[in-house]
Structures are given as structure tokens and as C-alpha cells.
Amino acid sequence: MSTPTAPAIRMLSVDFDCLDPVELSSFYREALDLPTIYSTDGFVLLGHDGAPGLGFVRVADYRAPTWPDPAHGKQAHLELGVDDLDRAQARMLSLGAVLAPFQPHPDERRIMLDPAGHPFCLSTGG
């Protein structure tokens, strides 16, 4: 009896809901130096051909996460590795991010909020 071969499955993108895909994708395009590879009025995809990308989807009734308040939790977040927390934080602030009020381990990780309110971490680990 032969075992069926599993189908090939690959990740295409991680997508973020937001009010304005162009605005939010601009933030991540600058922050991560990723080119736009696809764009419509309601969706923008950043990345490199053949590699997983970051997508941004227009949602008319989008509500920003309220993390750490569980009322409308973080949903998902990105962990971004950095060599210098202070310089990385300054760069993200200059692009429109804000520092989250809750910072449990500020010597190792800075929790930031992107322009649409999604939390992401700048981390010296990993």
C-alpha cells in the first residue's frame, strides 16, 4: 500500500487588514526595503518574486488592534530583528510608527505600532 504524496503548499504572503493599503504598504516598504510587486485599489503586495511577501487589504470597517487591552487584541504581529534598538526605533518613528505604551522588556525588545495600529516588535534576539 503506497502513501499518498502530500501536496506542495507554500506561503505566499502574510496579509494585514487596514483602511488604506497604499498608506500602510508605504510604511513597510520603507521600513523593510521591499518593492511593491502587485497593487490594486484594495490590495498591495510587497516582496520579492518567488518569496513570501507582505500584503495589505482594504477593509471598510477596519478596527485597529487595542493590544494589550484584550477588547480587540493584536491579531498578529511581526518580530523584526535589529542590531541597534535605539536607532531602529528612531527609524520606525520617523516613518510613522509609534512606541506602544506597554514595554515589558525594553532592553531586549521595543513594541511599536504601525500607522494602522498593528503591533510589531524590534528585537535584538534571534
Backbone as a ProteinNet text record, in pm:
[ID]
protein_1_A
[PRIMARY]
MSTPTAPAIRMLSVDFDCLDPVELSSFYREALDLPTIYSTDGFVLLGHDGAPGLGFVRVADYRAPTWPDPAHGKQAHLELGVDDLDRAQARMLSLGAVLAPFQPHPDERRIMLDPAGHPFCLSTGG
[TERTIARY]
84.7	0	89.4	71.3	155.7	91.2	179.2	133.6	119.6	5.7	-8.1	92	140.5	234.5	157.1	209.9	144.9	154.2	50.1	56.6	158.3	217.7	310.9	231.6	262.3	195.7	303.7	290.6	390	319.5	381.5	325	348.2	243.1	254.1	273	196.8	208.7	143.2	178.5	108.8	38.2	-93.7	-172.3	-227	-229.7	-279	-403.2	-510	-627.3	-593.7	-652.5	-629.5	-732	-738.9	-827	-766.1	-633.6	-566.5	-443.3	-457.6	-344.8	-222.6	-244.6	-131.4	-51.6	-120.3	-51.4	25.1	-40	27.1	140.5	121.3	229.6	348.9	324.2	435.1	522.1	458.5	533.3	625.3	571.4	651.7	750.7	715	809.3	935.1	919	1033.4	1105.3	1031	1091.2	1175	1125	1190.2	1257.2	1255.2	1316.3	1264	1131	1066.6	997.2	1014.3	945	797.7	716.7	577.6	578.3	515.9	511.2	370.9	269.9	133.3	53.9	-33.9	-112.3	-244.4	-351.8	-483.1	-534.9	-655.6	-713	-733.9	-760.2	-791.7	-686.3	-572.8	-470.6	-334.1	-233.2	-95.1	-10.8	78.1	169.2	312.8	388.4	531.3	610.8	730.1	816.2	904.6	958.3	1043.8	981.1	981.3	921.9	975.4	884.6	921.6	938.7	932.5	946.6	817.2	786.5	666.1	672.6	557.6	551.5	462	445	352.5	242	117	3	-77.8	-146.7	-225.4	-361.2	-466.8	-601	-693.6	-763.3	-860.2	-980.7	-1014.5	-1133.3	-1209.2	-1328.8	-1404	-1432.6	-1460.9	-1493.6	-1376.9	-1254.5	-1134.7	-1133	-1100.1	-1079.2	-938.3	-861.5	-722.2	-717.4	-613.6	-596.4	-583.2	-623.5	-615.7	-514.7	-424.2	-325.9	-252.4	-227.7	-250.9	-391.5	-480.3	-619.8	-682.9	-742.7	-798.3	-927.2	-979.1	-1104.6	-1099.3	-989.1	-969.1	-820	-779.7	-640.1	-552.4	-425.7	-326.4	-346.2	-417	-445.7	-321.5	-216.4	-88.1	13.6	140.8	243.3	370.2	454.4	583.9	692.4	788.7	910.7	1021.3	1079.8	1184.8	1317	1416.6	1548	1627.7	1691.7	1772.4	1902	2003	2130.3	2132.3	2059.8	2061.9	1917.9	1867.1	1727.6	1696.1	1782.2	1755.2	1749.2	1844.4	1845.2	1727	1694.3	1580.2	1449.8	1437.3	1318.3	1305.6	1414.2	1411.9	1370.7	1420.6	1385	1236.5	1181.4	1039.9	952.9	993.8	919.6	918.6	1030.6	1039.1	949.2	917.5	831.3	683.1	652.1	511.8	465.4	553.1	516.4	511.8	450.8	453.2	499.4	559.7	602.7	480.5	459.3	346.7	369.3	263.3	280.8	331.5	298.5	338.1	469.6	574.9	708.4	762.9	729.9	770.9	921.9	994.6	1138.7	1210.6	1214	1266.3	1415.1	1491.3	1633.2	1656.7	1557.3	1568.7	1476.5	1363.8	1258.9	1182.4	1150.9	1065.8	938.4	828.3	699.7	652.3	626.1	585.1	446.1	378.3	250.8	267.3	229.8	239.8	130.6	128.7	30	-116.1	-143.1	-280.4	-307.5	-209.2	-228.8	-183.8	-130.4	-82.9	46.9	55.8	182.1	288.3	413	527	641.5	735.4	845.3	978.5	1060.9	1201.2	1275.6	1353.6	1413.9	1561.2	1643.3	1784.7	1805	1704.2	1714.8	1700.4	1752.3	1735.8	1816.4
-117.1	0	123.7	211.8	330.8	447.1	531	650.2	763.5	832.3	943.3	1054.2	1116.2	1226.5	1351.5	1419.9	1543.3	1649.2	1728.5	1834	1940.6	2002.3	2111.6	2234	2285.5	2405.4	2503.5	2626.5	2726.8	2854.5	2927.2	3052.6	3159.3	3232.4	3339.7	3474.2	3498.3	3626.8	3620.6	3715.3	3745.2	3877	3880.2	3996.1	4068.9	4201.9	4286.9	4360.9	4354.7	4436.8	4581.2	4674.9	4817.1	4900.2	5029	5119.5	5160.4	5178.5	5230	5145.3	5049.1	4961.3	5035.1	5141.2	5215.4	5281.2	5344	5410.9	5311.7	5202.7	5107.6	5035.7	5001.9	4936.5	5030.5	5159.8	5255.5	5252.6	5242.9	5232.8	5111	4992.8	4870.5	4865.6	4923.4	4927.9	5003.9	5118.4	5197	5128.8	5075.4	5014	4891.1	4809.9	4682.2	4679.2	4788.7	4798.1	4687.4	4678.8	4579.6	4649.6	4599.1	4659.7	4618.1	4700.7	4666.3	4573.2	4455.9	4363.1	4348.6	4402.1	4398.4	4504.5	4574.7	4679	4700.9	4705.1	4747	4848.5	4898.4	4994	4931.6	4801	4735.9	4643.3	4627.7	4534	4574.1	4566.8	4591.2	4476.7	4423.8	4316.7	4364.7	4351	4382.8	4253.9	4255.5	4138.3	4123.5	4005.3	3970	3850.1	3849.7	3738.7	3604.9	3511.8	3377.8	3362.2	3471.1	3464.5	3513.2	3466.3	3515.8	3667.3	3730.4	3875.8	3923	4054	4117.7	4182	4148.9	4203.7	4296.3	4391.1	4490	4499.6	4468.7	4452.5	4562.3	4631.8	4733.5	4665.5	4708.6	4661.5	4786.5	4805	4928.4	4953	4848.5	4867	4826.2	4845.1	4808.1	4876.4	4795.7	4847.3	4808.9	4906.8	4883.1	4796.1	4713.6	4635.5	4727	4676	4753	4693.5	4608.6	4542.2	4644.6	4618.9	4493.7	4477.3	4574.3	4561.9	4450.2	4350.1	4237.4	4268.7	4391.1	4425.1	4395.1	4422.2	4392.2	4363.1	4242.6	4202.8	4227.1	4192.6	4224.1	4149.7	4038.6	3959.8	3889.3	3959.4	3904.8	4016.3	3981	4085.4	4033.2	4123.7	4089.6	4107.4	4018.1	4030	4066.5	4183.5	4229.6	4234.1	4164.2	4160.6	4286	4342.9	4463.9	4450.7	4525.9	4529.2	4639.1	4747.5	4863.7	4907.9	4879.7	4910.6	5059.6	5143.5	5286.9	5342.5	5304.3	5352.8	5297.2	5169.6	5109.5	5176	5201.6	5269	5407.9	5482.5	5616.4	5610.4	5512.5	5496.2	5470.7	5379.1	5346.7	5466	5540.8	5660.7	5762.9	5777.7	5872.9	5833.7	5703.2	5654.4	5657.8	5689.1	5699.9	5602	5515.6	5423.8	5502.2	5442.9	5499.7	5391.8	5434.4	5342.9	5303.5	5174.2	5127.5	5167.6	5202.2	5242	5128	5004.6	4888.1	4832.7	4834.8	4788.3	4693.7	4562.4	4471.7	4443.6	4450	4420.3	4519.9	4647.9	4749.7	4737.9	4663.5	4646	4542.3	4456.1	4348.4	4367	4436.2	4443.1	4572.9	4637.5	4756.6	4722.8	4744.3	4719.3	4850	4843.2	4959	4930.9	5036.7	5024.1	5088.8	5016.1	5073.1	5178.1	5249.6	5355.9	5310	5182.1	5130.9	5069.3	5074.5	5024.7	4882.9	4812.4	4675.2	4678.8	4600.4	4596	4517.9	4559.7	4483.4	4506.1	4413.4	4422	4439.7	4525.2	4534.7	4458.6	4359.2	4270.2	4245	4242.6	4208.1	4057.2	3980.3	3834.4	3776.3	3654.5	3582.7	3638.5
0	0	0	-95.4	-103.9	-27.5	24.3	95.2	-4.9	-2.7	-97.6	-65.9	-169.9	-154.5	-112.9	-15.5	29.1	-80.6	-96	-197.6	-157.7	-255.9	-230	-187.9	-71.9	-20.5	19.8	-23.5	10.9	54.9	142.1	188.4	82.5	47.9	-49.2	18.8	127.6	196.2	332.7	414.9	538.9	510.8	529.9	492.6	615.2	606.2	713.2	666.5	745.8	720.9	756	684.2	712.5	635.3	665.7	591.1	457.3	454.2	334.5	301.9	210.9	177	122.3	46.9	-9	103.2	196.6	307.8	394.9	434	521.7	449.6	322.8	248.6	232.9	220.5	210.6	335.6	451.2	577	574.7	544.3	545	428.3	315.1	202.6	243.6	308.5	355.2	470	565	683.9	650.4	556.4	526.4	389.5	317.4	185.1	92.3	84.7	-1.1	-117.4	-237.6	-351.2	-357.1	-421.6	-449.5	-570.1	-554.5	-667.8	-726.7	-655.3	-706.3	-632.7	-705.9	-641.1	-713.5	-636.3	-685.1	-583.6	-605.1	-510.7	-373.1	-368	-241.7	-186.7	-255.5	-209.4	-263.6	-176.3	-217.1	-162.5	-245.9	-205.8	-220.4	-112	-111.7	-106.3	-163.7	-152.9	-274.6	-285.3	-398.3	-467.4	-600.1	-674.9	-624.6	-600.7	-557.2	-407.4	-330.7	-185.2	-120.6	-0.3	67.4	84.1	76.2	85.7	197.9	204.5	296.9	215.1	249.5	178.7	268.6	206.1	277.8	209.8	287.2	233.5	287.5	197.7	239.2	303.4	425.3	496.4	541.3	487.9	511.7	659.8	735.2	877.1	967.7	918	993.8	1130.7	1232.2	1367.7	1408.9	1450.2	1490.5	1615	1628.1	1749.6	1870.9	1986.3	2110.7	2206.8	2158.7	2242.6	2328.6	2455.5	2528.7	2584.4	2562.2	2601.9	2518.4	2581	2505.4	2429.4	2440.5	2373.4	2223.2	2160.9	2018	2001.6	2041.9	2056	1934.9	1950.3	1847.8	1717.5	1716.2	1596.8	1544.6	1518	1472.2	1485.7	1480.2	1481.1	1416.7	1375	1316.5	1421	1421.3	1501.1	1403.3	1420.6	1331.1	1406	1355.2	1418.6	1385.9	1489	1471.7	1550	1508.3	1580.3	1685.3	1661.1	1749.5	1774.4	1894.1	1926.3	1914.6	1968.3	1967.2	1825.2	1741.9	1603.1	1524.5	1545.6	1475.7	1520.1	1649.1	1699	1637.1	1633	1574.4	1426.9	1354.3	1212.7	1197.3	1277	1266.7	1306	1408	1446.9	1332.7	1263.6	1152.6	1036	1026	918.7	955.2	1081.8	1120.4	1225.7	1274	1382	1513.3	1613.5	1748	1844.7	1952.2	2056.9	2138.2	2156.3	2238	2383.2	2454.9	2594.8	2683	2649.2	2728.2	2673.7	2754.2	2714.3	2822.1	2816.1	2923.2	2930	2818.2	2816.9	2725.2	2761.2	2668.8	2637.9	2717.4	2687.3	2577.9	2553.5	2454.2	2334.9	2357.3	2255.4	2272.7	2160.2	2161.8	2086.3	2150.8	2087.7	2025.6	1896.7	1819	1760.7	1717.2	1646.5	1509.8	1404.1	1270	1250.4	1138.8	1120.2	1126.3	1108.3	1119.2	1255.9	1347.1	1482.6	1509	1407.2	1428.6	1510.1	1617.4	1691.4	1614.5	1629.2	1580.1	1677.9	1679.6	1774.5	1703	1758.5	1719.8	1826.5	1786.7	1883.8	1852.9	1959.2	1942.6	1945.5	1980.5	1983.6	1844.4	1828.3	1704.4	1594.1
[MASK]
++++++++++++++++++++++++++++++++++++++++++++++++++++++++++++++++++++++++++++++++++++++++++++++++++++++++++++++++++++++++++++++

